[in-house]
């Protein structure tokens, strides 16, 4: 997995660094690997921008997991609408990755990972990225986990 970001661990750290510099969880995972699929950093950031905060900050599927799933689509995604086997292969991979993620994180749902109340309001405005924000959120760990799961999958796939 050598590339402009170095080895697997360097790439995983790059994902965390992206998050710590203000990018959302999904952007951080996708941008750390996008060059492997011919995407520029800007393209990766744009295509994954809506998936942060549990998809549009609605606290649904974790953005880091969504980023990993986007990478699965880039790796295995069917490009023909009638390609049922290609769709199946993609869905199997997503389900495998989701199971690994859930095993480690306890959930793939953003609100559950963040331990938010069921009646917590859904707002579009992201919180300011302060030291307190990073201290109270497990998101950097989720980004690292998703990047690691993807890097390990990719490494094993290429063997």
RAJOGI-V257933 format. One record per residue. N is the residue number from 0. RES is the residue in one letter. OMEGA is omega in whole degrees, -180 to 180 (none if undefined). Layout:
# RAJOGI-V257933
N,RES,OMEGA + N,RES,OMEGA
This chain:
# RAJOGI-V257933
0,X,177 + 1,X,-180 + 2,X,-180 + 3,X,-180 + 4,X,178 + 5,X,-175 + 6,X,-178 + 7,X,-178 + 8,X,178 + 9,X,179 + 10,X,178 + 11,X,178 + 12,X,177 + 13,X,178 + 14,X,179 + 15,X,180 + 16,X,177 + 17,X,179 + 18,X,-178 + 19,X,178 + 20,X,172 + 21,X,179 + 22,X,180 + 23,X,-174 + 24,X,-180 + 25,X,178 + 26,X,-177 + 27,X,180 + 28,X,-177 + 29,X,-177 + 30,X,-180 + 31,X,-177 + 32,X,-171 + 33,X,-179 + 34,X,180 + 35,X,-178 + 36,X,176 + 37,X,179 + 38,X,174 + 39,X,177 + 40,X,-179 + 41,X,178 + 42,X,180 + 43,X,-179 + 44,X,180 + 45,X,-175 + 46,X,-179 + 47,X,-174 + 48,X,-175 + 49,X,-173 + 50,X,179 + 51,X,177 + 52,X,-179 + 53,X,-179 + 54,X,177 + 55,X,-180 + 56,X,177 + 57,X,176 + 58,X,177 + 59,X,-180 + 60,X,-178 + 61,X,-179 + 62,X,178 + 63,X,177 + 64,X,178 + 65,X,177 + 66,X,178 + 67,X,180 + 68,X,176 + 69,X,178 + 70,X,177 + 71,X,177 + 72,X,178 + 73,X,-179 + 74,X,-171 + 75,X,-171 + 76,X,176 + 77,X,179 + 78,X,175 + 79,X,-178 + 80,X,-178 + 81,X,-176 + 82,X,-179 + 83,X,-180 + 84,X,177 + 85,X,176 + 86,X,-180 + 87,X,-180 + 88,X,178 + 89,X,-178 + 90,X,177 + 91,X,179 + 92,X,179 + 93,X,-180 + 94,X,177 + 95,X,180 + 96,X,179 + 97,X,179 + 98,X,177 + 99,X,-179 + 100,X,-179 + 101,X,178 + 102,X,-177 + 103,X,-176 + 104,X,-177 + 105,X,-179 + 106,X,169 + 107,X,-178 + 108,X,-178 + 109,X,-177 + 110,X,179 + 111,X,179 + 112,X,180 + 113,X,-179 + 114,X,179 + 115,X,175 + 116,X,179 + 117,X,-178 + 118,X,179 + 119,X,-178 + 120,X,176 + 121,X,179 + 122,X,-177 + 123,X,-175 + 124,X,178 + 125,X,177 + 126,X,175 + 127,X,179 + 128,X,180 + 129,X,175 + 130,X,179 + 131,X,178 + 132,X,-177 + 133,X,-179 + 134,X,-175 + 135,X,-176 + 136,X,176 + 137,X,-170 + 138,X,179 + 139,X,177 + 140,X,179 + 141,X,176 + 142,X,178 + 143,X,-179 + 144,X,180 + 145,X,179 + 146,X,179 + 147,X,178 + 148,X,-180 + 149,X,-178 + 150,X,179 + 151,X,176 + 152,X,-177 + 153,X,180 + 154,X,-180 + 155,X,-180 + 156,X,-176 + 157,X,-180 + 158,X,none
